[in-house]
Amino acid sequence: MLYSPRKFGELHNYLAGALIFTFFVFLGIPETADAVSQFSRKYKVECSTCHTVFPRLNAFGEEFMFNGFQWPGEKSDGDKVGKEELSDDLFIDQVGNWLGARLSLTAVEYESNGLTKNGEDQNSLNFGNSNWLQFFVAGSIFKDVSIFIELEFEESGSKFSWFHLFFTNLAGTYANLQVGRLSPVDFTPVSDRLRIWQKSDIMNIKSSNGKGSNSVNIRSSRPGIQYYGYAGPVVWFGGLDNGKDFSDTDRAKNYWAGARLYVPFNKEGPFGGTSIGYHFYQGIDHGGVAATPDASLENDFTRHTLSANIRYSDHYDLQFVYQFARDDNFDLTPSPTPLSFDGFTVTGAYWRDNWYAILQYDQVNSGDISLVAEVNKLSPSLWYLFRNNFKLGLVGRVDLSGSGPDDHLLGVEIRTMF
């Protein structure tokens, strides 16, 4: 869609306004302060110990998570560090050591064809969107038993995004368990959770077009159990889940397995934490909901995911994920039509002197059947960290699909954790 002179003028004015707003915000916030989140408080360290730019974990942060949020190598850490001793076998953590919050707010957002008026697509300009507030509880209950809970509040409601227990070091690093609401791709090179930038489109497409009683994507949390182990340059994992809910009405279980090869976290050198991995997911979905009330309808689906993460010299971070998907009955109809689709996301970031530049590209290809919305978009952003736990960014989206009305976006976002 070509912009008319009037629409181009509107875009120019909105862009200028967003830049001016960002400039004055940059000037108005002091640059000195320490990070404040639960693990920073507990261990008396900067957020940069575990994060590049929050929430993105660095290589040490991933090892810290693998170890059940216990400091690697500290034998007594899970029991005593930062805790109050009440008896020989009871140590209670300080509240500030396990409670934290993250907040995301869009100060200004311009979107082309963002609203419809009198049957016509028109541009929109909005202010002050409260995207989400996340409360999370994480830490060790006692040695090698820990918990991670994230409760997310949005305008439309609230939900437990993550809620699971870790049982770590059951046989050294070779045997560890997660139980609760968890993600099947938590230990892959690209989990799409504590990510560099936006969600990956291909990793968020649900089975059965979202019309089933147990429709799930590859990356969101679901009730399940997962085993994982790691040694030397390898992480391996596998698990079972109920589908999207614990009350599993169709009684079908999904399963997954994967492995990750990485440069050891403690290795000296510029590529520490670089990794490549493969993940397989197999599931069954059924009808039985309002969209498809016939519970006898069934869809067998598989997902093959290849991903890689290249880290270099603490300044460069590149992620790539490719997924091939197949649903035997993607639209859950009495006459099944098999559908295969694929797509990828590539995200690159450069971090130096409090500036964080990101460029992400997403593509989804639906093949001959247009049941899956095709995606072709570029998402740039530029962030400035005033503090370890407060950042402001100029963010954008460029729609490259060429089909239908263009869906471009420009905005100013604020994110913080405390």
Salt bridges, closest charged atoms under 4 A:
GLU10 OE2 - ARG6 NH1 2.73
GLU62 OE1 - ARG260 NH2 2.75
GLU62 OE2 - ARG311 NH2 3.15
ASP93 OD2 - LYS42 NZ 3.59
GLU111 OE2 - ARG397 NH2 3.17
ASP144 OD2 - LYS143 NZ 3.80
GLU150 OE1 - ARG102 NH2 2.58
ASP186 OD1 - ARG193 NE 3.33
ASP192 OD2 - ARG219 NE 3.19
ASP201 OD2 - LYS377 NZ 3.11
ASP248 OD2 - LYS253 NZ 3.12
ASP250 OD2 - HIS286 ND1 2.94
GLU298 OE1 - HIS286 NE2 2.96
ASP317 OD2 - ARG56 NE 2.77
ASP327 OD1 - ARG303 NH1 2.92
ASP328 OD1 - ARG326 NE 3.43
ASP331 OD1 - LYS211 NZ 2.94
ASP406 OD2 - HIS408 NE2 3.79
ASP407 OD1 - ARG397 NH2 2.81
GLU413 OE1 - ARG415 NH2 3.26
